[in-house]
Protein backbone atom coordinates (compact mmCIF):
# COMPACT_ATOMS: atom_id res chain seq x y z
CA UNK A 1 0.00 0.00 0.00
CA UNK A 2 1.43 3.41 -0.88
CA UNK A 3 1.46 6.61 1.18
CA UNK A 4 -1.42 8.14 -0.80
CA UNK A 5 -3.76 5.22 -0.18
CA UNK A 6 -2.71 5.10 3.50
CA UNK A 7 -3.57 8.78 3.86
CA UNK A 8 -6.90 8.26 2.06
CA UNK A 9 -7.72 5.33 4.37
CA UNK A 10 -6.87 7.41 7.44
CA UNK A 11 -9.03 10.29 6.23
CA UNK A 12 -11.94 7.94 5.51
CA UNK A 13 -11.62 6.34 8.96
CA UNK A 14 -11.50 9.75 10.63
CA UNK A 15 -14.57 10.91 8.67
CA UNK A 16 -16.47 7.73 9.67
CA UNK A 17 -15.47 8.24 13.34
CA UNK A 18 -16.69 11.85 13.31
CA UNK A 19 -19.98 10.88 11.63
CA UNK A 20 -20.59 8.12 14.17
CA UNK A 21 -19.79 10.49 17.05
CA UNK A 22 -22.14 13.17 15.71
CA UNK A 23 -24.85 10.54 15.23
CA UNK A 24 -24.52 9.53 18.88
CA UNK A 25 -24.62 13.18 20.01
CA UNK A 26 -27.97 13.68 18.23
CA UNK A 27 -29.69 10.77 19.99
CA UNK A 28 -32.27 11.42 22.73
CA UNK A 29 -30.58 11.35 26.15
CA UNK A 30 -31.71 7.83 27.15
CA UNK A 31 -30.62 6.33 23.82
CA UNK A 32 -27.41 8.34 23.99
CA UNK A 33 -26.52 6.85 27.38
CA UNK A 34 -27.03 3.35 25.96
CA UNK A 35 -24.90 4.16 22.90
CA UNK A 36 -22.10 5.56 25.08
CA UNK A 37 -22.20 2.45 27.26
CA UNK A 38 -22.10 0.18 24.20
CA UNK A 39 -19.09 2.07 22.79
CA UNK A 40 -17.22 2.06 26.11
CA UNK A 41 -17.47 -1.70 26.47
CA UNK A 42 -17.25 -2.69 22.80
CA UNK A 43 -14.61 -5.19 21.85
CA UNK A 44 -13.77 -2.88 18.94
CA UNK A 45 -10.13 -2.07 18.26
CA UNK A 46 -10.95 1.62 17.92
CA UNK A 47 -13.55 2.62 20.53
CA UNK A 48 -14.95 6.14 20.40
CA UNK A 49 -14.76 6.62 24.16
CA UNK A 50 -12.44 5.98 27.08
CA UNK A 51 -12.84 6.47 30.84
CA UNK A 52 -10.64 8.77 32.90
CA UNK A 53 -10.40 9.58 36.59
CA UNK A 54 -11.37 12.97 37.91
CA UNK A 55 -8.03 14.69 38.45
CA UNK A 56 -9.20 17.43 40.79
CA UNK A 57 -12.14 16.04 42.73
CA UNK A 58 -11.84 14.62 46.22
CA UNK A 59 -15.42 13.36 46.61
CA UNK A 60 -15.69 9.70 47.64
CA UNK A 61 -17.92 8.85 44.67
CA UNK A 62 -14.98 9.33 42.28
CA UNK A 63 -13.51 6.09 43.61
CA UNK A 64 -16.31 4.36 41.71
CA UNK A 65 -17.04 6.71 38.77
CA UNK A 66 -15.02 7.86 35.78
CA UNK A 67 -15.58 10.59 33.20
CA UNK A 68 -16.25 9.66 29.56
CA UNK A 69 -13.76 11.14 27.08
CA UNK A 70 -13.49 10.98 23.31
CA UNK A 71 -10.57 8.67 22.63
CA UNK A 72 -9.33 10.38 19.46
CA UNK A 73 -9.29 13.93 20.85
CA UNK A 74 -8.86 13.43 24.59
CA UNK A 75 -11.72 15.87 25.18
CA UNK A 76 -14.52 15.15 27.66
CA UNK A 77 -17.53 13.85 25.71
CA UNK A 78 -20.51 16.18 25.83
CA UNK A 79 -23.95 16.10 24.28
CA UNK A 80 -27.13 17.98 25.12
CA UNK A 81 -24.90 20.42 27.04
CA UNK A 82 -23.85 17.79 29.56
CA UNK A 83 -20.91 15.51 30.24
CA UNK A 84 -21.13 11.85 31.16
CA UNK A 85 -19.76 9.58 33.86
CA UNK A 86 -19.76 5.80 34.18
CA UNK A 87 -20.03 3.57 37.26
CA UNK A 88 -17.12 1.16 37.32
CA UNK A 89 -19.21 -1.43 39.15
CA UNK A 90 -22.37 -1.81 37.09
CA UNK A 91 -21.45 0.32 34.04
CA UNK A 92 -24.43 2.67 34.49
CA UNK A 93 -24.02 5.93 32.56
CA UNK A 94 -25.08 9.24 34.10
CA UNK A 95 -25.33 12.70 32.62
CA UNK A 96 -23.23 14.92 34.85
CA UNK A 97 -22.78 18.66 35.40
CA UNK A 98 -20.06 19.66 37.86
CA UNK A 99 -22.22 22.54 39.08
CA UNK A 100 -24.95 20.11 40.18
CA UNK A 101 -22.63 18.22 42.50
CA UNK A 102 -22.31 14.53 43.20
CA UNK A 103 -25.52 13.70 45.10
CA UNK A 104 -26.90 11.48 42.31
CA UNK A 105 -23.60 9.63 42.06
CA UNK A 106 -23.46 9.17 45.84
CA UNK A 107 -27.04 7.83 45.81
CA UNK A 108 -26.12 5.36 43.08
CA UNK A 109 -22.99 4.29 44.97
CA UNK A 110 -25.08 3.46 48.03
CA UNK A 111 -27.42 1.14 46.10
CA UNK A 112 -25.08 -0.27 43.45
CA UNK A 113 -24.75 -4.02 43.93
CA UNK A 114 -21.06 -3.95 43.07
CA UNK A 115 -19.18 -2.40 45.95
CA UNK A 116 -15.76 -3.28 44.51
CA UNK A 117 -15.18 -1.59 41.13
CA UNK A 118 -12.75 -4.35 40.16
CA UNK A 119 -15.36 -7.05 40.71
CA UNK A 120 -17.35 -8.54 37.83
CA UNK A 121 -20.29 -9.51 40.05
CA UNK A 122 -22.50 -6.46 39.47
CA UNK A 123 -22.01 -6.08 35.77
CA UNK A 124 -24.93 -7.45 33.80
CA UNK A 125 -22.92 -6.99 30.61
CA UNK A 126 -20.06 -9.10 31.97
CA UNK A 127 -22.52 -11.59 33.47
CA UNK A 128 -24.34 -12.09 30.19
CA UNK A 129 -21.15 -12.40 28.20
CA UNK A 130 -19.98 -15.22 30.49
CA UNK A 131 -23.17 -17.25 30.23
CA UNK A 132 -23.28 -20.40 28.18
CA UNK A 133 -26.03 -19.71 25.67
CA UNK A 134 -26.73 -23.42 25.20
CA UNK A 135 -27.39 -23.87 28.92
CA UNK A 136 -29.77 -20.91 28.78
CA UNK A 137 -31.72 -22.77 26.12
CA UNK A 138 -31.96 -25.89 28.30
CA UNK A 139 -33.57 -23.80 31.03
CA UNK A 140 -36.28 -22.80 28.55
CA UNK A 141 -37.47 -26.32 27.73
CA UNK A 142 -34.64 -27.23 25.41
CA UNK A 143 -35.22 -24.39 22.98
CA UNK A 144 -32.57 -21.81 22.34
CA UNK A 145 -33.65 -18.32 23.38
CA UNK A 146 -32.05 -15.02 22.38
CA UNK A 147 -33.83 -13.35 25.31
CA UNK A 148 -31.03 -14.47 27.62
CA UNK A 149 -28.28 -12.81 25.62
CA UNK A 150 -27.41 -9.11 25.81
CA UNK A 151 -25.91 -7.36 22.82
N, CA, C and O of each residue as an XYZ file, in Angstrom:
604
protein
N       0.844     -1.170      0.000
C       0.000      0.000      0.000
C       0.896      1.241      0.000
O       1.870      1.296      0.751
N       0.581      2.225     -0.824
C       1.433      3.412     -0.884
C       0.944      4.491      0.080
O      -0.125      4.371      0.678
N       1.745      5.541      0.217
C       1.456      6.615      1.178
C       0.143      7.318      0.866
O      -0.571      7.726      1.782
N      -0.184      7.464     -0.409
C      -1.425      8.144     -0.797
C      -2.644      7.345     -0.364
O      -3.602      7.910      0.164
N      -2.615      6.034     -0.583
C      -3.765      5.219     -0.181
C      -3.851      5.102      1.338
O      -4.950      5.019      1.886
N      -2.699      5.093      2.032
C      -2.709      5.104      3.504
C      -3.379      6.367      4.022
O      -4.214      6.314      4.925
N      -3.008      7.493      3.449
C      -3.574      8.780      3.863
C      -5.074      8.807      3.572
O      -5.853      9.291      4.393
N      -5.481      8.296      2.422
C      -6.898      8.257      2.063
C      -7.670      7.365      3.032
O      -8.786      7.699      3.429
N      -7.081      6.235      3.413
C      -7.722      5.332      4.373
C      -7.864      5.988      5.736
O      -8.896      5.853      6.394
N      -6.821      6.702      6.159
C      -6.869      7.405      7.443
C      -7.939      8.490      7.436
O      -8.678      8.647      8.407
N      -8.019      9.235      6.340
C      -9.031     10.292      6.230
C     -10.442      9.706      6.236
O     -11.346     10.260      6.861
N     -10.627      8.585      5.539
C     -11.938      7.935      5.510
C     -12.316      7.417      6.894
O     -13.468      7.539      7.310
N     -11.355      6.841      7.606
C     -11.619      6.338      8.957
C     -11.955      7.485      9.904
O     -12.857      7.364     10.733
N     -11.241      8.584      9.785
C     -11.505      9.753     10.628
C     -12.885     10.338     10.328
O     -13.606     10.722     11.248
N     -13.252     10.406      9.060
C     -14.574     10.908      8.670
C     -15.672      9.998      9.230
O     -16.682     10.486      9.739
N     -15.481      8.688      9.139
C     -16.465      7.734      9.668
C     -16.590      7.870     11.184
O     -17.696      7.809     11.719
N     -15.456      8.057     11.886
C     -15.474      8.237     13.339
C     -16.257      9.487     13.715
O     -17.084      9.453     14.626
N     -15.998     10.592     13.015
C     -16.695     11.849     13.309
C     -18.193     11.734     13.041
O     -19.004     12.243     13.814
N     -18.561     11.067     11.947
C     -19.978     10.884     11.630
C     -20.673     10.035     12.691
O     -21.795     10.337     13.097
N     -20.012      8.984     13.134
C     -20.588      8.122     14.173
C     -20.749      8.900     15.477
O     -21.780      8.791     16.141
N     -19.747      9.676     15.840
C     -19.786     10.487     17.050
C     -20.916     11.515     16.991
O     -21.644     11.693     17.967
N     -21.063     12.182     15.865
C     -22.138     13.167     15.713
C     -23.503     12.491     15.736
O     -24.463     13.052     16.266
N     -23.599     11.293     15.168
C     -24.853     10.538     15.227
C     -25.235     10.210     16.660
O     -26.407     10.304     17.026
N     -24.268      9.831     17.468
C     -24.521      9.533     18.881
C     -24.954     10.794     19.611
O     -25.890     10.759     20.409
N     -24.280     11.912     19.343
C     -24.621     13.181     20.008
C     -26.067     13.613     19.750
O     -26.675     14.270     20.595
N     -26.616     13.252     18.601
C     -27.966     13.681     18.230
C     -29.064     12.803     18.826
O     -30.241     13.154     18.749
N     -28.699     11.678     19.413
C     -29.691     10.767     19.986
C     -30.383     11.403     21.187
O     -29.794     12.252     21.857
N     -31.640     11.001     21.473
C     -32.272     11.417     22.729
C     -31.412     10.924     23.895
O     -30.697      9.931     23.762
N     -31.478     11.610     25.024
C     -30.580     11.349     26.149
C     -30.541      9.880     26.562
O     -29.455      9.333     26.750
N     -31.691      9.228     26.709
C     -31.709      7.827     27.153
C     -31.003      6.922     26.138
O     -30.219      6.052     26.517
N     -31.282      7.130     24.856
C     -30.623      6.335     23.819
C     -29.134      6.654     23.757
O     -28.309      5.780     23.492
N     -28.804      7.912     24.004
C     -27.414      8.343     23.989
C     -26.625      7.627     25.081
O     -25.509      7.166     24.844
N     -27.204      7.536     26.273
C     -26.524      6.852     27.377
C     -26.255      5.392     27.026
O     -25.189      4.864     27.341
N     -27.210      4.741     26.378
C     -27.029      3.350     25.957
C     -25.931      3.241     24.903
O     -25.108      2.327     24.949
N     -25.922      4.175     23.955
C     -24.902      4.157     22.900
C     -23.505      4.388     23.478
O     -22.545      3.740     23.062
N     -23.391      5.310     24.434
C     -22.096      5.563     25.078
C     -21.636      4.305     25.807
O     -20.471      3.919     25.709
N     -22.542      3.672     26.530
C     -22.198      2.451     27.258
C     -21.734      1.362     26.287
O     -20.740      0.682     26.540
N     -22.449      1.203     25.189
C     -22.096      0.181     24.200
C     -20.695      0.454     23.630
O     -19.900     -0.471     23.465
N     -20.401      1.708     23.334
C     -19.087      2.069     22.792
C     -17.967      1.882     23.814
O     -16.871      1.447     23.464
N     -18.242      2.211     25.071
C     -17.217      2.058     26.111
C     -16.792      0.610     26.288
O     -15.617      0.325     26.517
N     -17.745     -0.301     26.182
C     -17.467     -1.705     26.465
C     -17.424     -2.574     25.215
O     -17.461     -3.801     25.306
N     -17.346     -1.940     24.049
C     -17.254     -2.689     22.796
C     -15.898     -3.374     22.703
O     -14.906     -2.879     23.237
N     -15.864     -4.475     22.045
C     -14.607     -5.192     21.849
C     -13.936     -4.711     20.554
O     -13.123     -5.418     19.959
N     -14.289     -3.517     20.143
C     -13.767     -2.883     18.937
C     -12.322     -2.437     19.164
O     -11.958     -2.040     20.271
N     -11.521     -2.504     18.136
C     -10.127     -2.072     18.255
C     -10.015     -0.555     18.374
O      -9.028     -0.045     18.903
N     -11.006      0.154     17.893
C     -10.955      1.616     17.918
C     -12.222      2.186     18.554
O     -13.077      2.721     17.848
N     -12.353      2.080     19.868
C     -13.550      2.618     20.525
C     -13.592      4.142     20.416
O     -12.556      4.800     20.316
N     -14.795      4.683     20.437
C     -14.952      6.138     20.396
C     -14.623      6.774     21.733
O     -14.155      7.911     21.786
N     -14.869      6.036     22.827
C     -14.759      6.622     24.158
C     -13.798      5.851     25.055
O     -13.563      4.657     24.872
N     -13.253      6.571     26.024
C     -12.438      5.977     27.080
C     -12.885      6.598     28.402
O     -13.547      7.636     28.421
N     -12.514      5.949     29.506
C     -12.836      6.471     30.840
C     -11.575      7.053     31.458
O     -10.476      6.527     31.287
N     -11.762      8.161     32.187
C     -10.637      8.768     32.901
C     -11.076      9.190     34.288
O     -12.232      9.551     34.511
N     -10.128      9.138     35.220
C     -10.395      9.584     36.587
C     -10.567     11.095     36.625
O     -10.074     11.822     35.762
N     -11.275     11.542     37.646
C     -11.373     12.972     37.905
C     -10.077     13.404     38.581
O      -9.748     12.930     39.668
N      -9.350     14.295     37.938
C      -8.034     14.692     38.449
C      -8.120     15.620     39.653
O      -7.222     15.618     40.495
N      -9.171     16.403     39.749
C      -9.195     17.434     40.791
C     -10.334     17.301     41.789
O     -10.574     18.228     42.562
N     -11.028     16.205     41.796
C     -12.138     16.040     42.725
C     -11.759     15.081     43.849
O     -11.124     14.051     43.623
N     -12.158     15.438     45.046
C     -11.837     14.620     46.221
C     -13.046     13.833     46.744
O     -12.916     13.056     47.690
N     -14.213     14.029     46.136
C     -15.421     13.357     46.613
C     -15.252     11.840     46.549
O     -14.626     11.312     45.631
N     -15.816     11.155     47.531
C     -15.694      9.700     47.641
C     -16.261      8.973     46.415
O     -15.756      7.917     46.035
N     -17.297      9.528     45.803
C     -17.923      8.846     44.665
C     -16.954      8.639     43.503
O     -17.155      7.731     42.696
N     -15.914      9.457     43.402
C     -14.976      9.329     42.284
C     -14.101      8.089     42.393
O     -13.356      7.772     41.465
N     -14.183      7.385     43.515
C     -13.506      6.092     43.608
C     -14.210      5.079     42.714
O     -13.606      4.100     42.277
N     -15.487      5.319     42.446
C     -16.307      4.361     41.712
C     -16.762      4.863     40.338
O     -17.264      4.072     39.540
N     -16.600      6.141     40.046
C     -17.042      6.713     38.773
C     -15.874      7.279     37.991
O     -14.877      7.717     38.564
N     -16.011      7.264     36.665
C     -15.020      7.861     35.775
C     -15.743      8.722     34.737
O     -16.895      8.464     34.387
N     -15.048      9.741     34.261
C     -15.579     10.587     33.196
C     -15.403      9.901     31.851
O     -14.471      9.120     31.658
N     -16.311     10.202     30.916
C     -16.251      9.664     29.564
C     -15.565     10.707     28.675
O     -15.979     11.865     28.621
N     -14.515     10.274     27.983
C     -13.758     11.136     27.078
C     -13.780     10.554     25.672
O     -13.892      9.341     25.491
N     -13.670     11.433     24.680
C     -13.492     10.985     23.308
C     -12.060     10.476     23.179
O     -11.112     11.187     23.515
N     -11.905      9.269     22.700
C     -10.571      8.674     22.629
C      -9.663      9.425     21.662
O      -8.503      9.684     21.982
N     -10.171      9.775     20.493
C      -9.326     10.382     19.460
C      -8.830     11.771     19.832
O      -7.715     12.149     19.472
N      -9.654     12.538     20.552
C      -9.288     13.928     20.845
C      -8.823     14.150     22.274
O      -8.132     15.130     22.556
N      -9.194     13.250     23.182
C      -8.859     13.434     24.590
C      -9.728     14.466     25.283
O      -9.424     14.891     26.397
N     -10.805     14.868     24.632
C     -11.721     15.872     25.175
C     -12.891     15.160     25.852
O     -13.369     14.135     25.367
N     -13.347     15.715     26.977
C     -14.515     15.147     27.659
C     -15.693     15.126     26.689
O     -15.972     16.123     26.023
N     -16.385     13.984     26.610
C     -17.527     13.854     25.708
C     -18.713     14.617     26.272
O     -19.079     14.446     27.435
N     -19.306     15.454     25.446
C     -20.507     16.184     25.833
C     -21.559     16.060     24.746
O     -21.247     15.946     23.560
N     -22.797     16.085     25.174
C     -23.948     16.100     24.277
C     -25.107     16.661     25.080
O     -25.179     16.457     26.291
N     -25.997     17.355     24.430
C     -27.129     17.978     25.120
C     -26.637     18.859     26.274
O     -27.278     18.941     27.322
N     -25.504     19.507     26.069
C     -24.901     20.424     27.041
C     -24.564     19.765     28.379
O     -24.611     20.412     29.425
N     -24.232     18.497     28.341
C     -23.846     17.793     29.563
C     -22.693     16.843     29.280
O     -22.493     16.406     28.147
N     -21.937     16.532     30.332
C     -20.905     15.511     30.243
C     -21.471     14.193     30.757
O     -22.630     14.125     31.165
N     -20.661     13.164     30.735
C     -21.133     11.849     31.157
C     -20.101     11.171     32.040
O     -18.895     11.345     31.868
N     -20.608     10.387     32.999
C     -19.756      9.582     33.864
C     -20.279      8.152     33.843
O     -21.442      7.904     33.524
N     -19.400      7.217     34.190
C     -19.765      5.802     34.178
C     -19.398      5.178     35.516
O     -18.332      5.452     36.068
N     -20.294      4.331     36.037
C     -20.030      3.574     37.258
C     -19.132      2.397     36.886
O     -19.439      1.636     35.969
N     -18.035      2.258     37.598
C     -17.116      1.158     37.319
C     -17.686     -0.190     37.742
O     -17.259     -1.229     37.237
N     -18.639     -0.184     38.658
C     -19.213     -1.432     39.147
C     -20.232     -2.037     38.214
O     -20.099     -3.187     37.796
N     -21.262     -1.257     37.882
C     -22.367     -1.812     37.091
C     -22.445     -1.237     35.687
O     -23.301     -1.642     34.900
N     -21.558     -0.293     35.361
C     -21.453      0.320     34.037
C     -22.604      1.263     33.710
O     -22.805      1.603     32.544
N     -23.362      1.693     34.717
C     -24.428      2.675     34.487
C     -23.805      3.987     34.024
O     -22.746      4.389     34.507
N     -24.469      4.642     33.092
C     -24.017      5.928     32.560
C     -24.923      7.017     33.113
O     -26.147      6.880     33.105
N     -24.322      8.091     33.591
C     -25.079      9.236     34.103
C     -24.646     10.509     33.401
O     -23.458     10.735     33.171
N     -25.634     11.343     33.060
C     -25.326     12.699     32.617
C     -24.831     13.434     33.851
O     -25.356     13.234     34.947
N     -23.825     14.284     33.682
C     -23.227     14.916     34.847
C     -22.793     16.342     34.553
O     -22.082     16.603     33.583
N     -23.237     17.266     35.413
C     -22.782     18.660     35.405
C     -22.023     18.879     36.699
O     -22.546     18.570     37.770
N     -20.827     19.394     36.638
C     -20.058     19.664     37.859
C     -20.806     20.602     38.796
O     -20.730     20.454     40.015
N     -21.525     21.561     38.236
C     -22.216     22.541     39.076
C     -23.351     21.921     39.890
O     -23.765     22.489     40.900
N     -23.856     20.767     39.464
C     -24.949     20.111     40.185
C     -24.459     19.229     41.324
O     -25.264     18.739     42.116
N     -23.166     19.023     41.415
C     -22.626     18.221     42.503
C     -22.692     16.727     42.250
O     -22.948     16.273     41.135
N     -22.456     15.981     43.312
C     -22.313     14.528     43.196
C     -23.398     13.750     43.932
O     -23.235     12.552     44.165
N     -24.498     14.396     44.304
C     -25.517     13.702     45.103
C     -26.111     12.499     44.370
O     -26.343     11.461     44.989
N     -26.362     12.618     43.066
C     -26.904     11.483     42.312
C     -25.901     10.341     42.276
O     -26.277      9.176     42.406
N     -24.637     10.668     42.102
C     -23.600      9.631     42.063
C     -23.451      8.960     43.421
O     -23.270      7.745     43.498
N     -23.525      9.744     44.490
C     -23.458      9.166     45.837
C     -24.652      8.257     46.100
O     -24.503      7.195     46.704
N     -25.844      8.671     45.646
C     -27.035      7.827     45.809
C     -26.852      6.509     45.071
O     -27.163      5.444     45.603
N     -26.350      6.583     43.853
C     -26.124      5.361     43.081
C     -25.102      4.470     43.790
O     -25.291      3.257     43.883
N     -24.032      5.067     44.283
C     -22.991      4.289     44.969
C     -23.552      3.521     46.154
O     -23.116      2.407     46.443
N     -24.526      4.123     46.843
C     -25.078      3.463     48.029
C     -25.987      2.287     47.685
O     -26.195      1.409     48.523
N     -26.534      2.252     46.463
C     -27.423      1.142     46.095
C     -26.829      0.202     45.055
O     -27.398     -0.854     44.779
N     -25.692      0.573     44.476
C     -25.076     -0.268     43.447
C     -24.680     -1.604     44.064
O     -24.087     -1.646     45.142
N     -25.007     -2.680     43.385
C     -24.748     -4.015     43.926
C     -23.274     -4.381     43.902
O     -22.862     -5.320     44.581
N     -22.488     -3.668     43.145
C     -21.062     -3.954     43.071
C     -20.315     -2.927     43.889
O     -20.125     -1.793     43.450
N     -19.894     -3.317     45.066
C     -19.175     -2.399     45.949
C     -17.715     -2.264     45.542
O     -17.100     -1.223     45.776
N     -17.156     -3.304     44.936
C     -15.763     -3.277     44.512
C     -15.721     -3.036     43.009
O     -16.152     -3.900     42.245
N     -15.210     -1.876     42.555
C     -15.181     -1.588     41.127
C     -14.418     -2.612     40.305
O     -14.657     -2.723     39.103
N     -13.510     -3.362     40.910
C     -12.748     -4.351     40.164
C     -13.477     -5.682     40.043
O     -13.017     -6.583     39.342
N     -14.605     -5.809     40.718
C     -15.364     -7.052     40.707
C     -16.253     -7.130     39.477
O     -16.755     -6.110     39.005
N     -16.449     -8.330     38.959
C     -17.350     -8.542     37.834
C     -18.782     -8.798     38.291
O     -19.684     -8.833     37.455
N     -19.020     -8.978     39.582
C     -20.292     -9.507     40.047
C     -21.494     -8.625     39.743
O     -22.589     -9.154     39.556
N     -21.342     -7.316     39.684
C     -22.498     -6.457     39.471
C     -22.718     -6.056     38.036
O     -23.655     -5.311     37.751
N     -21.912     -6.508     37.146
C     -22.012     -6.078     35.767
C     -22.872     -7.042     34.973
O     -22.468     -8.176     34.717
N     -24.049     -6.598     34.586
C     -24.932     -7.452     33.798
C     -24.313     -7.733     32.435
O     -24.508     -8.813     31.877
N     -23.571     -6.775     31.894
C     -22.920     -6.991     30.612
C     -21.884     -8.097     30.735
O     -21.832     -8.989     29.888
N     -21.057     -8.055     31.778
C     -20.056     -9.097     31.970
C     -20.728    -10.421     32.305
O     -20.284    -11.473     31.846
N     -21.800    -10.381     33.105
C     -22.520    -11.591     33.472
C     -23.055    -12.276     32.222
O     -22.854    -13.475     32.028
N     -23.735    -11.509     31.378
C     -24.344    -12.086     30.186
C     -23.293    -12.627     29.230
O     -23.502    -13.657     28.589
N     -22.167    -11.938     29.132
C     -21.149    -12.398     28.202
C     -20.492    -13.691     28.674
O     -19.894    -14.403     27.867
N     -20.590    -14.005     29.956
C     -19.979    -15.223     30.489
C     -20.935    -16.415     30.472
O     -20.518    -17.547     30.720
N     -22.198    -16.171     30.185
C     -23.174    -17.249     30.231
C     -23.036    -18.168     29.030
O     -22.722    -17.723     27.926
N     -23.269    -19.424     29.249
C     -23.284    -20.402     28.180
C     -24.664    -20.358     27.553
O     -25.649    -20.750     28.178
N     -24.735    -19.887     26.334
C     -26.026    -19.714     25.674
C     -26.762    -21.036     25.555
O     -27.987    -21.063     25.666
N     -26.049    -22.138     25.330
C     -26.726    -23.425     25.204
C     -27.374    -23.842     26.518
O     -28.435    -24.466     26.504
N     -26.764    -23.513     27.649
C     -27.389    -23.871     28.921
C     -28.601    -22.992     29.173
O     -29.541    -23.418     29.843
N     -28.597    -21.771     28.648
C     -29.773    -20.908     28.780
C     -30.945    -21.528     28.035
O     -32.084    -21.468     28.498
N     -30.664    -22.125     26.879
C     -31.724    -22.765     26.115
C     -32.307    -23.954     26.845
O     -33.516    -24.178     26.775
N     -31.483    -24.731     27.549
C     -31.960    -25.887     28.301
C     -32.920    -25.465     29.400
O     -33.857    -26.194     29.725
N     -32.690    -24.288     29.974
C     -33.575    -23.803     31.026
C     -34.950    -23.441     30.472
O     -35.929    -23.390     31.217
N     -35.022    -23.192     29.180
C     -36.280    -22.802     28.546
C     -36.899    -23.972     27.785
O     -37.438    -23.782     26.695
N     -36.828    -25.151     28.335
C     -37.468    -26.315     27.730
C     -36.722    -26.873     26.536
O     -37.325    -27.495     25.662
N     -35.433    -26.661     26.489
C     -34.642    -27.229     25.414
C     -34.533    -26.356     24.188
O     -33.758    -26.663     23.282
N     -35.296    -25.264     24.134
C     -35.219    -24.389     22.979
C     -34.236    -23.268     23.242
O     -34.159    -22.732     24.347
N     -33.502    -22.931     22.232
C     -32.575    -21.809     22.338
C     -33.372    -20.516     22.398
O     -34.369    -20.367     21.692
N     -32.939    -19.582     23.236
C     -33.653    -18.320     23.376
C     -32.686    -17.156     23.349
O     -31.738    -17.115     24.134
N     -32.916    -16.202     22.446
C     -32.049    -15.025     22.383
C     -32.393    -14.030     23.477
O     -31.683    -13.037     23.636
N     -33.454    -14.258     24.237
C     -33.833    -13.348     25.309
C     -32.814    -13.355     26.439
O     -32.780    -12.413     27.231
N     -31.998    -14.369     26.535
C     -31.032    -14.465     27.620
C     -29.684    -13.862     27.262
O     -28.762    -13.892     28.077
N     -29.553    -13.323     26.075
C     -28.278    -12.806     25.617
C     -28.387    -11.305     25.415
O     -29.299    -10.828     24.740
N     -27.454    -10.558     26.001
C     -27.411     -9.114     25.808
C     -26.452     -8.783     24.686
O     -25.421     -9.437     24.533
N     -26.775     -7.798     23.919
C     -25.905     -7.361     22.823
C     -25.408     -5.977     23.082
O     -24.660     -5.429     22.273
